[in-house]
Amino acid sequence: MRVNRAWLGLVVLALPALLVAIDATALLLALPQLSAGLGATNVEQLWISDSYGFMVAGLVITMGTLGDRIGRRRLLLIGGAAFLALSVVAAFAVNPLMLIITRALLGVAGATLAPSTLALITNMFRDERQRGRAIAIWATCQFTGGALGPVLAGFLLQHFWWGSVFLVAVPAMALLLLAGPVLLPEFRSDQAGRLDPPGVVLSLVAVLLMVYGIKQLTVESVPAVPAAALVAGAAAGFLFVRRQLRLEAPLLDLRLLRNRPFTAVLVALVFAGVAMAGTGLMVTQYLQGVLGFSPVTSALLFAPMGLGTAVGTMAAPALARRVKRTTAIAGGLAVSAIGSLLLIGAGGAAALPPVVLGITVLALGTGPLFALGTGLVVGSVPPERAGSAASMSETGNYFGGSLGLALLGVVAAVVYRGRMDGTSDSLAGAVAASRHLPAVQGAHLLHAAREAFTAGLHVTGVVAAVVFAGLAVLVLAMRPATRATASAVPGYEAGYEATPS
């Protein structure tokens, strides 16, 4: 494939990644107006926001292998066409149920995008340096889109109706459908894992129940149902793993985990997602609930987190030319740990600067992990298994985000309730209660609640710093796989081993 054509093809792959990320995060700001327009209940709001992510998380494994088998470009174009049509349907939904179903179907379509685009990049850029740069650009578009989503949503909601946030992805998908057949190569493999319907069901059930259980732990007062979902999901996951290890052509080649750098990066992607999602949740609430900024202003102040990741991701290939990849990744994670500790400075009259600086430095340090780590994952396998490897990377990202919202959210909630001596369960509840109290009592309650929430933010920063520091040590400790280990992976061919660190 000619180089110029390959870079034009990357534009086709990166622009949809940018706008789909915008579409996903823009909904967070649009949800209140959307819910008012459709008359959605609290439970319906939860399903509107989560149904997309549930389906993506549950099907990304299947879609990665399906793309390897039927053709990555074909699957990408099918998913793009479905995403375009369903975005229009979502924009003009007339009731909550219609939007929930449409969002779930959008998740099915969205599950085709990330593994297909990442796998196609490995086909289009065989040179390791060019592939690393291409993956960095692709990842940068994702994180930039995530940062710009709330800002763009604020602009759209000020001038148009809530459905406009869904139409953002339409031009990008149209470009993909028009230019994709011309600029993108097709790739399929007879050696790809077969579809394996029982494996598809087990993987879907396992991921859906696990993600559901994790998310519900943060909102259910009685943890019995989420705990049961986690146990059932773990059981389905165990059966899925056992089945995949016994198949000659598995849906997901778990034997790739024998490659130690591959495994270290996957673990780092999961737990970096935990730390980023948890701190992101706390900071967005802190900006609004404690510092009193409006949603749009908070989105602007929070944008440096996504932009920091984008800058770090773009700089990673140049950094990798000066130091070893594992050193670059570990060094970046150490920087993220420092950024997390800066959150301890939040509080008092000068609370804003350490928060914005902290999330920016934290995000900047994750750039090498997302760029070089993702490149290591998809580059550690032969081209015919790239879709399966990409799906493992994306599944790790979704699990990390869900775990972060649940685990660090619970940690912060425990700190908050302890500081409030059980008189308040949440900052939002305290804000609402203060409005119905005499002025002096209301001000006292609000001050105590904000101090308690700030303490939760401090603890979250410390936990995130420990996580990032631990990941830095892990990445440095996991030596590259030997050729003997790599050759034990089915379908492995000379020339596709993990690049030594």
Secondary structure, DSSP 8 states (H G I E B T S, - for coil): --HHHHHHHHHHHHHHHHHHHHHHHHHHHHHHHHHHHHT--HHHHHHHHHHHHHHHHHHHHHHHHHHHHH-HHHHHHHHHHHHHHHHHHHHT--SHHHHHHHHHHHHHHHTTHHHHHHHHHHHH--SHHHHHHHHHHHHHHHHHHHHHHHHHHHHHHHHS-GGGGTTTHHHHHHHHHHHHHHHS-----TTS----HHHHHHHHHHHHHHHHHHHHHTT-SSTHHHHHHHHHHHHHHHHHHHHHHH-SS-SS-GGGGGSHHHHHHHHHHHHHHHHHHHHHHHHHHIIIIIS---HHHHHHHHHHHHHHHHHHHHHHHHHHTTS-HHHHHHHHHHHHHHHHHHGGG--STT-HHHHHHHHHHHHHHHHHIIIIIHHHHHHSS-GGGHHHHHHHHHHHHHHHHHHHHHHHHHHHHHHHHHHTTTS-S-HHHHHHHHTTS-HHHHHHHHHHHHHHHHHHHHHHHHHHHHHHHHHHHHHHHS----HHHHHTSTT--TT-S----
